[in-house]
Amino acid sequence: MNLLTTYDEFRYDHNSVKESIQKNNGKLIMNGILQKADVLNQNGRVYPHAVLEREVRNYQKFIIERRALGELDHPDDSVVNLKNVSHMVLEAYLENGVVYGKVEVLDTPSGKILKSLVEAGVKLGISSRGVGSTKKDGDRHVVQDDFQLICWDYVSEPSTSGAFMLPEGRKISLQQSQATRSDRIFNLASAALLIR
């Protein structure tokens, strides 16, 4: 099986960050798009709706048990390393082919770095990490039914068209998210497909 990663743009504004921190007793909570189904991403991959639907449903156990943790940057393996955890997913759901979520930035060393980057207005991405295989279909690679979602990590380079998150309290529209990434050129050479 391969380690599969998919990057999504994460957008916010400085005022929203301040509002979220004030509203949540110092905690930074972000809302937005985690991933999209049936859409060709910048890594040349497509995640079928049925596969993402199943994995989001399975991921609910981690959310309920408060174990839905992610890291700052992708490691080269399929294990979430607690020493590198920066955030916890509080909510994830699939609606009209889009995985939406709510993420809390934690008060860990990596979480403090993430919060500092967000407060400084640094453009970040959110990226799924999982294991599975792909099947080539023309110029795209379709993720197969053996895919297992591990987590969503924060990264520096987004690749999924229009996926982003905002500090809690801000609303997003799917039309906004689709328009933001329409001019990006695919860079398959930078695909993060690692063979285990």
CYANA upper distance limits for C-alpha pairs under 8 A (distance plus 0.5 A):
  1 MET  CA    131 VAL  CA      6.66
  1 MET  CA    132 GLY  CA      5.55
  1 MET  CA    133 SER  CA      6.24
  1 MET  CA    195 ILE  CA      7.63
  1 MET  CA    196 ARG  CA      7.01
  2 ASN  CA    131 VAL  CA      5.95
  2 ASN  CA    132 GLY  CA      5.85
  2 ASN  CA    133 SER  CA      6.34
  2 ASN  CA    193 LEU  CA      7.32
  2 ASN  CA    194 LEU  CA      6.35
  2 ASN  CA    195 ILE  CA      5.29
  2 ASN  CA    196 ARG  CA      6.15
  3 LEU  CA     77 ASP  CA      7.68
  3 LEU  CA     78 SER  CA      7.29
  3 LEU  CA    129 ARG  CA      7.60
  3 LEU  CA    130 GLY  CA      6.29
  3 LEU  CA    131 VAL  CA      5.04
  3 LEU  CA    132 GLY  CA      7.11
  3 LEU  CA    193 LEU  CA      6.52
  3 LEU  CA    194 LEU  CA      5.69
  3 LEU  CA    195 ILE  CA      6.86
  3 LEU  CA    196 ARG  CA      7.33
  4 LEU  CA    128 SER  CA      8.36
  4 LEU  CA    129 ARG  CA      6.29
  4 LEU  CA    130 GLY  CA      5.76
  4 LEU  CA    131 VAL  CA      6.12
  4 LEU  CA    132 GLY  CA      7.30
  4 LEU  CA    192 ALA  CA      7.26
  4 LEU  CA    193 LEU  CA      5.78
  4 LEU  CA    194 LEU  CA      7.36
  5 THR  CA    127 SER  CA      6.88
  5 THR  CA    128 SER  CA      5.85
  5 THR  CA    129 ARG  CA      5.07
  5 THR  CA    130 GLY  CA      7.00
  5 THR  CA    192 ALA  CA      6.29
  5 THR  CA    193 LEU  CA      7.14
  6 THR  CA     41 ASN  CA      7.92
  6 THR  CA     43 ASN  CA      7.48
  6 THR  CA    127 SER  CA      5.52
  6 THR  CA    128 SER  CA      5.62
  6 THR  CA    129 ARG  CA      7.33
  6 THR  CA    158 PRO  CA      8.48
  6 THR  CA    159 SER  CA      7.21
  6 THR  CA    160 THR  CA      7.25
  6 THR  CA    192 ALA  CA      8.14
  7 TYR  CA     42 GLN  CA      8.33
  7 TYR  CA    125 GLY  CA      6.61
  7 TYR  CA    126 ILE  CA      6.17
  7 TYR  CA    127 SER  CA      4.48
  7 TYR  CA    128 SER  CA      7.07
  7 TYR  CA    155 VAL  CA      8.03
  7 TYR  CA    157 GLU  CA      7.37
  7 TYR  CA    158 PRO  CA      4.90
  7 TYR  CA    159 SER  CA      5.00
  7 TYR  CA    160 THR  CA      5.88
  8 ASP  CA     33 ILE  CA      8.30
  8 ASP  CA     34 LEU  CA      7.16
  8 ASP  CA     35 GLN  CA      7.00
  8 ASP  CA    125 GLY  CA      5.64
  8 ASP  CA    126 ILE  CA      5.46
  8 ASP  CA    127 SER  CA      6.09
  8 ASP  CA    158 PRO  CA      5.13
  8 ASP  CA    159 SER  CA      5.85
  8 ASP  CA    160 THR  CA      4.97
  8 ASP  CA    161 SER  CA      7.36
  8 ASP  CA    162 GLY  CA      7.58
  8 ASP  CA    163 ALA  CA      5.27
  8 ASP  CA    164 PHE  CA      6.65
  9 GLU  CA    123 LYS  CA      8.49
  9 GLU  CA    124 LEU  CA      6.97
  9 GLU  CA    125 GLY  CA      4.85
  9 GLU  CA    126 ILE  CA      6.74
  9 GLU  CA    157 GLU  CA      8.30
  9 GLU  CA    158 PRO  CA      5.28
  9 GLU  CA    159 SER  CA      7.37
  9 GLU  CA    160 THR  CA      7.28
  9 GLU  CA    161 SER  CA      7.97
  9 GLU  CA    162 GLY  CA      6.81
  9 GLU  CA    163 ALA  CA      5.44
  9 GLU  CA    164 PHE  CA      4.97
  9 GLU  CA    165 MET  CA      8.00
 10 PHE  CA     32 GLY  CA      8.40
 10 PHE  CA     33 ILE  CA      8.47
 10 PHE  CA    123 LYS  CA      7.38
 10 PHE  CA    124 LEU  CA      5.83
 10 PHE  CA    125 GLY  CA      5.19
 10 PHE  CA    126 ILE  CA      6.56
 10 PHE  CA    158 PRO  CA      8.25
 10 PHE  CA    163 ALA  CA      7.12
 10 PHE  CA    164 PHE  CA      4.16
 10 PHE  CA    165 MET  CA      5.16
 10 PHE  CA    166 LEU  CA      7.60
 11 ARG  CA    123 LYS  CA      7.17
 11 ARG  CA    124 LEU  CA      7.67
 11 ARG  CA    164 PHE  CA      5.77
 11 ARG  CA    165 MET  CA      5.90
 11 ARG  CA    166 LEU  CA      6.22
 12 TYR  CA     16 SER  CA      7.29
 12 TYR  CA     17 VAL  CA      7.86
 12 TYR  CA    118 VAL  CA      8.43
 12 TYR  CA    121 GLY  CA      8.08
 12 TYR  CA    165 MET  CA      7.22
 12 TYR  CA    166 LEU  CA      5.11
 12 TYR  CA    167 PRO  CA      6.74
 13 ASP  CA     17 VAL  CA      7.05
 13 ASP  CA    121 GLY  CA      7.38
 13 ASP  CA    166 LEU  CA      8.13
 13 ASP  CA    167 PRO  CA      8.42
 14 HIS  CA     18 LYS  CA      7.05
 14 HIS  CA    119 GLU  CA      6.85
 14 HIS  CA    120 ALA  CA      8.15
 14 HIS  CA    121 GLY  CA      6.92
 15 ASN  CA     19 GLU  CA      6.72
 16 SER  CA     20 SER  CA      6.56
 16 SER  CA    166 LEU  CA      8.01
 16 SER  CA    167 PRO  CA      5.96
 16 SER  CA    168 GLU  CA      7.85
 16 SER  CA    169 GLY  CA      7.84
 16 SER  CA    170 ARG  CA      7.48
 17 VAL  CA     21 ILE  CA      6.81
 17 VAL  CA     28 LEU  CA      7.50
 17 VAL  CA    118 VAL  CA      7.99
 17 VAL  CA    119 GLU  CA      7.01
 17 VAL  CA    167 PRO  CA      6.00
 18 LYS  CA     22 GLN  CA      6.71
 19 GLU  CA     23 LYS  CA      6.43
 19 GLU  CA    167 PRO  CA      8.42
 19 GLU  CA    168 GLU  CA      8.48
 19 GLU  CA    169 GLY  CA      8.23
 20 SER  CA     24 ASN  CA      6.50
 20 SER  CA     26 GLY  CA      8.46
 20 SER  CA     27 LYS  CA      7.74
 20 SER  CA     28 LEU  CA      6.17
 20 SER  CA     29 ILE  CA      6.71
 20 SER  CA     30 MET  CA      8.38
 20 SER  CA    167 PRO  CA      6.31
 20 SER  CA    168 GLU  CA      5.96
 20 SER  CA    169 GLY  CA      7.38
 21 ILE  CA     25 ASN  CA      6.73
 21 ILE  CA     26 GLY  CA      4.99
 21 ILE  CA     27 LYS  CA      5.57
 21 ILE  CA     28 LEU  CA      5.48
 21 ILE  CA     29 ILE  CA      7.99
 22 GLN  CA     26 GLY  CA      6.33
 22 GLN  CA     27 LYS  CA      8.32
 24 ASN  CA     28 LEU  CA      7.49
 24 ASN  CA     29 ILE  CA      8.02
 27 LYS  CA    104 GLU  CA      7.62
 27 LYS  CA    105 VAL  CA      7.44
 27 LYS  CA    106 LEU  CA      8.11
 28 LEU  CA    104 GLU  CA      6.44
 28 LEU  CA    105 VAL  CA      5.99
 28 LEU  CA    106 LEU  CA      8.47
 28 LEU  CA    115 LYS  CA      7.81
 28 LEU  CA    167 PRO  CA      7.64
 28 LEU  CA    168 GLU  CA      8.44
 29 ILE  CA    102 LYS  CA      7.40
 29 ILE  CA    103 VAL  CA      6.06
 29 ILE  CA    104 GLU  CA      4.90
 29 ILE  CA    105 VAL  CA      6.74
 29 ILE  CA    167 PRO  CA      6.28
 29 ILE  CA    168 GLU  CA      5.98
 30 MET  CA    102 LYS  CA      6.10
 30 MET  CA    103 VAL  CA      5.61
 30 MET  CA    104 GLU  CA      6.88
 30 MET  CA    105 VAL  CA      8.39
 30 MET  CA    165 MET  CA      6.65
 30 MET  CA    166 LEU  CA      5.67
 30 MET  CA    167 PRO  CA      4.50
 30 MET  CA    168 GLU  CA      5.43
 31 ASN  CA    100 TYR  CA      8.04
 31 ASN  CA    101 GLY  CA      6.26
 31 ASN  CA    102 LYS  CA      4.97
 31 ASN  CA    103 VAL  CA      6.93
 31 ASN  CA    165 MET  CA      5.63
 31 ASN  CA    166 LEU  CA      5.54
 31 ASN  CA    167 PRO  CA      6.29
 31 ASN  CA    168 GLU  CA      5.88
 31 ASN  CA    169 GLY  CA      8.49
 31 ASN  CA    170 ARG  CA      8.24
 32 GLY  CA    100 TYR  CA      5.98
 32 GLY  CA    101 GLY  CA      6.10
 32 GLY  CA    102 LYS  CA      7.18
 32 GLY  CA    163 ALA  CA      8.13
 32 GLY  CA    164 PHE  CA      6.14
 32 GLY  CA    165 MET  CA      4.12
 32 GLY  CA    166 LEU  CA      6.16
 32 GLY  CA    172 ILE  CA      7.61
 33 ILE  CA     98 VAL  CA      7.43
 33 ILE  CA     99 VAL  CA      6.37
 33 ILE  CA    100 TYR  CA      4.95
 33 ILE  CA    101 GLY  CA      6.71
 33 ILE  CA    163 ALA  CA      5.45
 33 ILE  CA    164 PHE  CA      5.50
 33 ILE  CA    165 MET  CA      6.04
 34 LEU  CA     98 VAL  CA      8.28
 34 LEU  CA     99 VAL  CA      5.89
 34 LEU  CA    100 TYR  CA      5.97
 34 LEU  CA    101 GLY  CA      6.58
 34 LEU  CA    126 ILE  CA      7.06
 34 LEU  CA    127 SER  CA      7.84
 34 LEU  CA    128 SER  CA      8.20
 34 LEU  CA    152 TRP  CA      8.09
 34 LEU  CA    163 ALA  CA      6.83
 34 LEU  CA    164 PHE  CA      7.39
 34 LEU  CA    165 MET  CA      7.91
 35 GLN  CA     98 VAL  CA      6.64
 35 GLN  CA     99 VAL  CA      5.54
 35 GLN  CA    100 TYR  CA      7.77
 35 GLN  CA    127 SER  CA      8.31
 35 GLN  CA    128 SER  CA      7.94
 35 GLN  CA    160 THR  CA      7.72
 35 GLN  CA    163 ALA  CA      6.76
 36 LYS  CA     47 TYR  CA      7.96
 36 LYS  CA     97 GLY  CA      6.42
 36 LYS  CA     98 VAL  CA      5.01
 36 LYS  CA     99 VAL  CA      6.36
 36 LYS  CA    160 THR  CA      8.05
 36 LYS  CA    163 ALA  CA      7.92
 37 ALA  CA     46 VAL  CA      7.55
 37 ALA  CA     47 TYR  CA      5.70
 37 ALA  CA     48 PRO  CA      5.96
 37 ALA  CA     49 HIS  CA      5.33
 37 ALA  CA     52 LEU  CA      7.06
 37 ALA  CA     97 GLY  CA      5.50
 37 ALA  CA     98 VAL  CA      6.66
 37 ALA  CA     99 VAL  CA      8.28
 38 ASP  CA     46 VAL  CA      6.05
 38 ASP  CA     47 TYR  CA      6.02
 38 ASP  CA     48 PRO  CA      5.45
 38 ASP  CA     49 HIS  CA      6.40
 38 ASP  CA     97 GLY  CA      7.75
 39 VAL  CA     46 VAL  CA      6.03
 39 VAL  CA     47 TYR  CA      7.55
 40 LEU  CA     44 GLY  CA      6.43
 40 LEU  CA     45 ARG  CA      6.04
 40 LEU  CA     46 VAL  CA      5.37
 40 LEU  CA     47 TYR  CA      8.49
 40 LEU  CA    140 ARG  CA      7.69
 40 LEU  CA    160 THR  CA      8.10
 40 LEU  CA    161 SER  CA      8.46
 41 ASN  CA     45 ARG  CA      6.00
 41 ASN  CA     46 VAL  CA      6.95
 41 ASN  CA    159 SER  CA      6.44
 41 ASN  CA    160 THR  CA      4.96
 41 ASN  CA    161 SER  CA      6.63
 42 GLN  CA    159 SER  CA      4.87
 42 GLN  CA    160 THR  CA      6.12
 42 GLN  CA    161 SER  CA      7.72
 42 GLN  CA    185 ILE  CA      8.23
 42 GLN  CA    186 PHE  CA      5.57
 42 GLN  CA    187 ASN  CA      6.85
 42 GLN  CA    188 LEU  CA      7.47
 42 GLN  CA    191 ALA  CA      8.17
 43 ASN  CA    159 SER  CA      7.07
 43 ASN  CA    160 THR  CA      8.44
 43 ASN  CA    186 PHE  CA      7.62
 43 ASN  CA    187 ASN  CA      7.31
 43 ASN  CA    188 LEU  CA      5.88
 43 ASN  CA    190 SER  CA      7.78
 43 ASN  CA    191 ALA  CA      5.20
 43 ASN  CA    192 ALA  CA      7.75
 44 GLY  CA    139 ASP  CA      7.78
 44 GLY  CA    140 ARG  CA      5.54
 44 GLY  CA    141 HIS  CA      6.54
 44 GLY  CA    186 PHE  CA      7.85
 44 GLY  CA    188 LEU  CA      6.79
 44 GLY  CA    191 ALA  CA      8.20
 45 ARG  CA    140 ARG  CA      6.12
 45 ARG  CA    141 HIS  CA      5.13
 45 ARG  CA    142 VAL  CA      6.18
 45 ARG  CA    143 VAL  CA      7.29
 46 VAL  CA    140 ARG  CA      7.50
 46 VAL  CA    141 HIS  CA      6.73
 46 VAL  CA    142 VAL  CA      5.36
 46 VAL  CA    143 VAL  CA      6.56
 47 TYR  CA     51 VAL  CA      7.27
 47 TYR  CA     52 LEU  CA      7.09
 47 TYR  CA    142 VAL  CA      6.80
 47 TYR  CA    143 VAL  CA      5.78
 47 TYR  CA    144 GLN  CA      8.50
 48 PRO  CA     52 LEU  CA      6.93
 48 PRO  CA    142 VAL  CA      7.82
 48 PRO  CA    143 VAL  CA      7.37
 49 HIS  CA     53 GLU  CA      6.40
 49 HIS  CA     97 GLY  CA      6.84
 50 ALA  CA     54 ARG  CA      6.68
 51 VAL  CA     55 GLU  CA      6.76
 51 VAL  CA    144 GLN  CA      8.13
 51 VAL  CA    145 ASP  CA      6.55
 51 VAL  CA    147 PHE  CA      7.73
 52 LEU  CA     56 VAL  CA      6.45
 52 LEU  CA     94 LEU  CA      8.48
 53 GLU  CA     57 ARG  CA      6.67
 53 GLU  CA     94 LEU  CA      6.95
 54 ARG  CA     58 ASN  CA      6.66
 55 GLU  CA     59 TYR  CA      6.46
 55 GLU  CA    148 GLN  CA      7.05
 55 GLU  CA    149 LEU  CA      6.44
 56 VAL  CA     60 GLN  CA      7.12
 56 VAL  CA     92 ALA  CA      7.23
 56 VAL  CA     93 TYR  CA      6.96
 56 VAL  CA     94 LEU  CA      7.63
 56 VAL  CA     99 VAL  CA      8.43
 56 VAL  CA    149 LEU  CA      8.46
 57 ARG  CA     93 TYR  CA      8.33
 59 TYR  CA     63 ILE  CA      7.08
 59 TYR  CA     68 ALA  CA      8.06
 59 TYR  CA    149 LEU  CA      8.06
 60 GLN  CA     64 ILE  CA      6.56
 60 GLN  CA     91 GLU  CA      8.47
 60 GLN  CA     92 ALA  CA      7.99
 61 LYS  CA     65 GLU  CA      6.63
 62 PHE  CA     66 ARG  CA      6.42
 62 PHE  CA     67 ARG  CA      5.26
 62 PHE  CA     68 ALA  CA      5.29
 63 ILE  CA     67 ARG  CA      6.51
 63 ILE  CA     68 ALA  CA      5.54
 63 ILE  CA     89 VAL  CA      7.01
 63 ILE  CA     90 LEU  CA      6.40
 63 ILE  CA     91 GLU  CA      7.20
 66 ARG  CA     88 MET  CA      7.99
 66 ARG  CA     90 LEU  CA      8.14
 67 ARG  CA     88 MET  CA      7.92
 68 ALA  CA     88 MET  CA      5.99
 68 ALA  CA     89 VAL  CA      5.80
 68 ALA  CA     90 LEU  CA      7.96
 68 ALA  CA    151 CYS  CA      7.36
 69 LEU  CA     80 VAL  CA      7.76
 69 LEU  CA     85 VAL  CA      6.95
 69 LEU  CA     86 SER  CA      8.16
 69 LEU  CA     87 HIS  CA      6.40
 69 LEU  CA     88 MET  CA      4.93
 69 LEU  CA     89 VAL  CA      6.80
 69 LEU  CA    151 CYS  CA      7.17
 69 LEU  CA    152 TRP  CA      8.27
 70 GLY  CA     80 VAL  CA      7.16
 70 GLY  CA     85 VAL  CA      6.00
 70 GLY  CA     86 SER  CA      6.71
 70 GLY  CA     87 HIS  CA      6.07
 70 GLY  CA     88 MET  CA      6.70
 70 GLY  CA     89 VAL  CA      8.20
 70 GLY  CA    151 CYS  CA      6.20
 70 GLY  CA    152 TRP  CA      6.00
 70 GLY  CA    153 ASP  CA      5.34
 70 GLY  CA    154 TYR  CA      8.02
 71 GLU  CA     80 VAL  CA      7.54
 71 GLU  CA     81 ASN  CA      8.06
 71 GLU  CA     84 ASN  CA      6.03
 71 GLU  CA     85 VAL  CA      4.88
 71 GLU  CA     86 SER  CA      5.62
 71 GLU  CA     87 HIS  CA      7.27
 71 GLU  CA    110 SER  CA      8.01
 71 GLU  CA    152 TRP  CA      8.18
 71 GLU  CA    153 ASP  CA      5.42
 71 GLU  CA    154 TYR  CA      6.91
 72 LEU  CA     84 ASN  CA      7.22
 72 LEU  CA     85 VAL  CA      7.21
 72 LEU  CA     86 SER  CA      6.19
 72 LEU  CA    110 SER  CA      6.70
 72 LEU  CA    111 GLY  CA      8.11
 72 LEU  CA    114 LEU  CA      7.54
 72 LEU  CA    153 ASP  CA      6.40
 72 LEU  CA    154 TYR  CA      5.46
 72 LEU  CA    155 VAL  CA      6.82
 73 ASP  CA    153 ASP  CA      6.64
 73 ASP  CA    154 TYR  CA      6.07
 73 ASP  CA    155 VAL  CA      5.18
 73 ASP  CA    156 SER  CA      7.88
 74 HIS  CA    129 ARG  CA      8.22
 74 HIS  CA    153 ASP  CA      6.83
 74 HIS  CA    154 TYR  CA      8.16
 74 HIS  CA    155 VAL  CA      7.40
 76 ASP  CA    194 LEU  CA      8.05
 78 SER  CA    129 ARG  CA      8.07
 78 SER  CA    130 GLY  CA      7.42
 78 SER  CA    131 VAL  CA      7.69
 78 SER  CA    150 ILE  CA      7.52
 79 VAL  CA    150 ILE  CA      8.32
 80 VAL  CA     84 ASN  CA      8.39
 80 VAL  CA     85 VAL  CA      7.93
 80 VAL  CA    150 ILE  CA      8.35
 80 VAL  CA    151 CYS  CA      8.30
 81 ASN  CA     85 VAL  CA      7.05
 84 ASN  CA    109 PRO  CA      8.14
 84 ASN  CA    110 SER  CA      6.35
 85 VAL  CA    106 LEU  CA      8.49
 85 VAL  CA    108 THR  CA      7.58
 85 VAL  CA    110 SER  CA      6.68
 85 VAL  CA    111 GLY  CA      7.44
 86 SER  CA    105 VAL  CA      6.63
 86 SER  CA    106 LEU  CA      6.11
 86 SER  CA    107 ASP  CA      8.17
 86 SER  CA    108 THR  CA      6.70
 86 SER  CA    109 PRO  CA      7.87
 86 SER  CA    110 SER  CA      5.20
 86 SER  CA    111 GLY  CA      4.27
 86 SER  CA    112 LYS  CA      8.02
 86 SER  CA    114 LEU  CA      7.30
 87 HIS  CA    103 VAL  CA      7.14
 87 HIS  CA    104 GLU  CA      6.02
 87 HIS  CA    105 VAL  CA      4.85
 87 HIS  CA    106 LEU  CA      5.45
 87 HIS  CA    111 GLY  CA      6.64
 88 MET  CA    103 VAL  CA      6.19
 88 MET  CA    104 GLU  CA      5.82
 88 MET  CA    105 VAL  CA      7.13
 88 MET  CA    106 LEU  CA      7.48
 89 VAL  CA    101 GLY  CA      7.65
 89 VAL  CA    102 LYS  CA      6.48
 89 VAL  CA    103 VAL  CA      4.92
 89 VAL  CA    104 GLU  CA      6.87
 90 LEU  CA    101 GLY  CA      7.85
 90 LEU  CA    102 LYS  CA      5.85
 90 LEU  CA    103 VAL  CA      6.00
 90 LEU  CA    104 GLU  CA      7.26
 91 GLU  CA    100 TYR  CA      8.46
 91 GLU  CA    101 GLY  CA      5.55
 91 GLU  CA    102 LYS  CA      5.44
 91 GLU  CA    103 VAL  CA      7.63
 92 ALA  CA     99 VAL  CA      7.07
 92 ALA  CA    100 TYR  CA      6.10
 92 ALA  CA    101 GLY  CA      4.70
 92 ALA  CA    102 LYS  CA      7.16
 93 TYR  CA     99 VAL  CA      5.95
 93 TYR  CA    100 TYR  CA      5.97
 93 TYR  CA    101 GLY  CA      6.93
 94 LEU  CA     98 VAL  CA      5.92
 94 LEU  CA     99 VAL  CA      4.81
 94 LEU  CA    100 TYR  CA      6.77
 95 GLU  CA     99 VAL  CA      6.91
 95 GLU  CA    100 TYR  CA      7.93
102 LYS  CA    168 GLU  CA      8.46
105 VAL  CA    111 GLY  CA      6.14
105 VAL  CA    112 LYS  CA      8.47
105 VAL  CA    114 LEU  CA      7.82
105 VAL  CA    115 LYS  CA      7.20
106 LEU  CA    111 GLY  CA      5.42
106 LEU  CA    112 LYS  CA      7.77
107 ASP  CA    111 GLY  CA      5.93
107 ASP  CA    112 LYS  CA      6.36
108 THR  CA    112 LYS  CA      6.42
109 PRO  CA    113 ILE  CA      7.00
110 SER  CA    114 LEU  CA      6.68
111 GLY  CA    115 LYS  CA      6.52
112 LYS  CA    116 SER  CA      6.56
113 ILE  CA    117 LEU  CA      6.68
114 LEU  CA    118 VAL  CA      6.68
115 LYS  CA    119 GLU  CA      6.56
116 SER  CA    120 ALA  CA      6.64
117 LEU  CA    121 GLY  CA      6.86
117 LEU  CA    122 VAL  CA      5.85
118 VAL  CA    122 VAL  CA      6.27
118 VAL  CA    123 LYS  CA      8.27
118 VAL  CA    124 LEU  CA      8.44
123 LYS  CA    156 SER  CA      7.72
124 LEU  CA    154 TYR  CA      7.36
124 LEU  CA    155 VAL  CA      6.45
124 LEU  CA    156 SER  CA      5.48
124 LEU  CA    157 GLU  CA      7.23
124 LEU  CA    158 PRO  CA      7.59
125 GLY  CA    154 TYR  CA      6.17
125 GLY  CA    155 VAL  CA      5.47
125 GLY  CA    156 SER  CA      6.14
125 GLY  CA    157 GLU  CA      6.28
125 GLY  CA    158 PRO  CA      5.08
125 GLY  CA    164 PHE  CA      7.77
126 ILE  CA    152 TRP  CA      6.90
126 ILE  CA    153 ASP  CA      6.12
126 ILE  CA    154 TYR  CA      4.97
126 ILE  CA    155 VAL  CA      6.35
126 ILE  CA    158 PRO  CA      7.38
126 ILE  CA    164 PHE  CA      7.95
127 SER  CA    152 TRP  CA      5.66
127 SER  CA    153 ASP  CA      5.61
127 SER  CA    154 TYR  CA      6.59
127 SER  CA    155 VAL  CA      7.13
127 SER  CA    158 PRO  CA      7.84
128 SER  CA    149 LEU  CA      7.77
128 SER  CA    150 ILE  CA      8.06
128 SER  CA    151 CYS  CA      6.30
128 SER  CA    152 TRP  CA      4.72
128 SER  CA    153 ASP  CA      6.77
129 ARG  CA    149 LEU  CA      6.69
129 ARG  CA    150 ILE  CA      5.99
129 ARG  CA    151 CYS  CA      5.88
129 ARG  CA    152 TRP  CA      6.41
129 ARG  CA    153 ASP  CA      7.64
130 GLY  CA    147 PHE  CA      7.19
130 GLY  CA    148 GLN  CA      5.83
130 GLY  CA    149 LEU  CA      4.74
130 GLY  CA    150 ILE  CA      5.23
130 GLY  CA    151 CYS  CA      7.43
131 VAL  CA    146 ASP  CA      8.42
131 VAL  CA    147 PHE  CA      6.00
131 VAL  CA    148 GLN  CA      5.82
131 VAL  CA    149 LEU  CA      7.23
131 VAL  CA    150 ILE  CA      7.96
132 GLY  CA    143 VAL  CA      7.77
132 GLY  CA    144 GLN  CA      7.33
132 GLY  CA    145 ASP  CA      8.33
132 GLY  CA    146 ASP  CA      5.76
132 GLY  CA    147 PHE  CA      4.49
132 GLY  CA    148 GLN  CA      6.79
133 SER  CA    143 VAL  CA      6.53
133 SER  CA    144 GLN  CA      6.11
133 SER  CA    146 ASP  CA      7.14
133 SER  CA    147 PHE  CA      7.07
134 THR  CA    141 HIS  CA      6.09
134 THR  CA    142 VAL  CA      5.70
134 THR  CA    143 VAL  CA      4.86
134 THR  CA    144 GLN  CA      5.84
135 LYS  CA    141 HIS  CA      5.81
135 LYS  CA    142 VAL  CA      5.67
135 LYS  CA    143 VAL  CA      7.06
135 LYS  CA    144 GLN  CA      7.28
136 LYS  CA    140 ARG  CA      6.41
136 LYS  CA    141 HIS  CA      4.92
136 LYS  CA    142 VAL  CA      6.78
137 ASP  CA    141 HIS  CA      6.35
137 ASP  CA    142 VAL  CA      7.20
143 VAL  CA    147 PHE  CA      7.33
161 SER  CA    177 SER  CA      8.13
161 SER  CA    178 GLN  CA      6.97
161 SER  CA    180 THR  CA      8.19
161 SER  CA    181 ARG  CA      5.58
161 SER  CA    182 SER  CA      7.43
162 GLY  CA    176 GLN  CA      8.19
162 GLY  CA    177 SER  CA      4.59
162 GLY  CA    178 GLN  CA      5.12
162 GLY  CA    179 ALA  CA      7.31
162 GLY  CA    180 THR  CA      6.11
162 GLY  CA    181 ARG  CA      5.62
162 GLY  CA    182 SER  CA      8.28
163 ALA  CA    177 SER  CA      6.53
163 ALA  CA    178 GLN  CA      8.32
164 PHE  CA    177 SER  CA      7.52
166 LEU  CA    170 ARG  CA      6.75
166 LEU  CA    171 LYS  CA      8.27
166 LEU  CA    172 ILE  CA      8.36
172 ILE  CA    176 GLN  CA      7.51
172 ILE  CA    177 SER  CA      8.09
173 SER  CA    177 SER  CA      6.98
174 LEU  CA    178 GLN  CA      6.66
175 GLN  CA    179 ALA  CA      6.79
176 GLN  CA    180 THR  CA      7.02
177 SER  CA    181 ARG  CA      7.85
178 GLN  CA    182 SER  CA      7.12
187 ASN  CA    191 ALA  CA      7.68
